Amino acid sequence: MKSISIILMSTLLFISPYAYSRNTTLIMSIQEALETPVFKERLDPNISFYFGEQPHPKPLQSFGKFSSNKKTNAFNKSDEKACSWVLLSALLSLQDRARNEGGNAIIKITSYYKKKTYSSTSKYECHAGAIMAGVALSGEVVTLAE
């Protein structure tokens, strides 16, 4: 009985970290996330978001390039729900930066996870694990012509 306990404990110590170290790369729809009620409620309609090479009005002023690297608890959530939630957190961070700098938009938003750029007008990159999910975004805060 004692040897079974030792084997079980050894297994838990050596296998458990591998079970919890999942880091799945997901490429998710920006539009699907933006259309959910929580995004519509939380994002300021006076701050515009332009992903990748999405067309936008001419910038009148640039305040620089800024990044947001957010993580969220993914425990007991689907990857899709965790990724959506952490995308919102990253966009809110960029939105706050735009407000603080005096801008009205963030352009050229790209995923920037572990210093690797993923640029798309319709998708973003999320990394999901057993307990955490993360989204890193980078974009340029600007004032756009109306």
Secondary structure, 3 states (H helix, E strand, C coil): CHHHHHHHHHHHHHHHHHHHCCCEEEEEEHHHHHCCHHHHHHCCCCCEEEECCCCCCCEEEEEEEEEEEEEEECCCCCHHHHHHHHHHHHHHHHHHHHHHHCCCEEEEEEEEECCEEECCCCEEEEEECCCEEEEEEEEEEEEECC
